[in-house]
Amino acid sequence: MNEFYRAALGFPAALFGAALIVVVGFWLLVVAGAAEHDSFSGHMNTPAGGGFGGVPVAVPVSVLIATAWFVSLAGSVLVRRSVEPGAARTLWSGAVLAGAALIAWGVTRLLVRRLRDLVPEQAPPSRLDFIGLTCTIRTGSVSADFGQAEVAAADGSTALVQVRRAGADEAAHLAAGSTGLLYAFDAEGEFFWVGPYDPALDPRSAR
């Protein structure tokens, strides 16, 4: 047991051990509901993620640190048992540090890739998701050639979109601040067709 403690508190395991304490503390906060698992930076979705894309950044970082700590601890124990104290042991300890980092990187990349394969990717947001939603007209009027409206997505974010009104019926006049219904999208013109909409008819208002 003393050998284990000496290895855990010595170089290089102590470097990863300090980081492991932070990781364990973070996940305890997540279990307690005091933090979110994606609190730091959401998801690593860019190709520069080193193969870790598609999962919350806390997951690969935690696996990386835990694996590096375990490998460095095991390597330190072996070095202490087989190499006498001195320059040679220091050299071997440096090799353990480098090896632990490389092994942890490979293991983490493999595990995250397997995890990513098990979790289906969500379809990216599309402007077609706005079809069937109500919007608020932001220009003085809407015609067949001009108009803008603000629409709220399902996640609560808002977007300013180009809208057009078919026909010239005065009863279908849409002024600034009025509510319209996005019922179709013109991909070539990159605008939505909008019609008048009575907020009282919205079933969400009744609830």
WOHUUR-V622708 format. One record per helix or strand of 2 or more residues. SS is the DSSP state (H for helix, E for strand). FROM is the first residue (numbers start at 1). TO is the last residue. If there is no record, write none. Layout:
ss->SS from->FROM to->TO
ss->SS from->FROM to->TO
This chain:
ss->H from->2 to->9
ss->H from->13 to->32
ss->H from->47 to->49
ss->H from->57 to->82
ss->H from->87 to->118
ss->H from->127 to->130
ss->E from->134 to->137
ss->E from->148 to->152
ss->E from->158 to->164
ss->H from->170 to->172
ss->E from->179 to->186
ss->E from->191 to->196
ss->H from->199 to->201
ss->H from->203 to->206
